[in-house]
Amino acid sequence: MKSIEIISIPVANQETAKDFYVNQLGFKIKFEASTPQGNWIQLALKDDSTSISIVSGHPHAQSGSVKGNIISTDDIENDVKNLQARGIDISDIQDLPHGKIATFNDPDANQWVLREAPKY
């Protein structure tokens, strides 16, 4: 094994989810195509080799079922302010032994954790 390439995020509506991830969070469309099984929408943060695929209608993936995926940041205070300015409801920053974190949900209640690693 080499790396984690794609994480599937189950959503009820791919276009609504794409709008949230691209226009509110700042993800970029890495690849998008129609397939016999539905649309394939793959998104990533800039310069990130790991991406997400927003999927709907999959029998084993219920929208809102993903919890706790972590997005790293070097400046959580600034990123929280920016996300709030874009209309994202994000928790207060918690200062924990493993870093500073704040959590938010996508429109389907999939939970994300924004984390600034501790400085050693």
C-alpha positions in Angstrom: 0.0 0.0 0.0 1.1 3.5 -0.7 -1.4 6.3 0.3 -5.0 7.2 0.7 -6.2 8.6 -2.6 -9.9 9.2 -2.4 -12.4 9.3 0.5 -16.1 8.9 -0.4 -18.5 11.4 1.1 -22.1 10.2 0.8 -24.6 13.1 0.0 -28.2 13.4 -0.8 -27.7 15.7 -3.8 -24.3 16.0 -5.6 -24.9 19.5 -7.0 -25.8 20.9 -3.6 -22.8 19.2 -2.1 -20.5 20.4 -4.9 -21.7 23.9 -4.4 -20.8 23.7 -0.7 -17.4 22.1 -1.1 -16.3 24.3 -4.0 -17.9 27.7 -3.2 -17.9 27.7 0.6 -14.9 25.5 1.5 -12.7 26.2 -1.4 -12.2 22.7 -2.9 -11.3 22.5 -6.5 -12.9 20.1 -9.0 -10.3 17.5 -9.8 -12.4 15.3 -12.1 -16.1 15.2 -13.0 -17.8 12.8 -15.4 -21.1 10.9 -16.0 -20.9 7.1 -15.6 -23.5 4.4 -15.9 -23.8 4.4 -12.1 -24.2 8.2 -11.9 -22.0 11.2 -11.8 -18.4 11.0 -10.5 -17.4 14.2 -8.8 -13.9 14.2 -7.3 -12.7 17.3 -5.4 -9.5 18.3 -3.6 -8.0 21.1 -1.7 -5.2 22.9 -3.5 -1.9 21.0 -3.7 -3.5 18.0 -1.9 -2.9 14.5 -3.3 -5.8 13.1 -1.2 -9.3 13.9 -2.6 -12.9 13.3 -1.9 -15.6 11.9 -4.1 -19.1 13.1 -3.3 -21.4 10.2 -4.0 -25.2 9.7 -3.9 -27.5 6.8 -4.3 -25.0 4.2 -3.2 -26.8 1.4 -1.2 -24.0 1.1 1.3 -23.3 4.9 1.8 -26.0 6.9 3.6 -25.7 10.7 3.4 -24.5 12.2 6.7 -22.8 9.1 7.9 -19.2 10.3 7.7 -17.9 11.8 10.9 -14.5 13.1 12.0 -12.5 13.4 8.8 -9.7 15.9 9.5 -8.6 18.9 7.4 -5.2 20.3 8.5 -4.5 24.0 8.8 -1.5 26.1 9.9 -3.8 28.9 11.2 -7.0 27.7 12.7 -8.1 31.1 14.0 -7.9 32.7 10.5 -9.5 29.7 8.8 -12.4 29.6 11.3 -13.0 33.3 10.7 -12.9 32.8 6.9 -15.3 29.8 7.1 -17.7 31.8 9.3 -17.6 34.7 6.7 -18.6 32.2 4.0 -21.7 31.2 6.0 -20.4 28.0 7.6 -21.5 27.2 11.1 -18.3 26.1 12.8 -17.8 25.3 16.5 -15.6 27.3 18.8 -11.9 26.3 18.7 -10.9 23.7 21.3 -7.3 23.6 22.5 -6.5 19.9 23.0 -3.3 18.0 23.6 -3.3 16.8 20.0 -3.9 20.2 18.6 -6.5 23.0 18.2 -9.7 21.8 16.6 -13.0 23.2 15.4 -15.8 21.1 13.8 -18.4 21.8 11.1 -20.9 19.9 9.0 -21.6 19.8 5.3 -25.3 20.2 4.2 -25.9 16.5 4.7 -24.5 16.5 8.3 -21.2 14.8 7.3 -18.9 16.1 10.0 -15.4 17.6 9.4 -12.7 18.5 11.9 -10.4 21.5 11.2 -7.1 20.9 13.1 -4.0 22.8 13.7 -1.3 20.5 14.9 0.5 21.4 18.1 3.9 23.1 17.8 6.6 21.0 19.4 
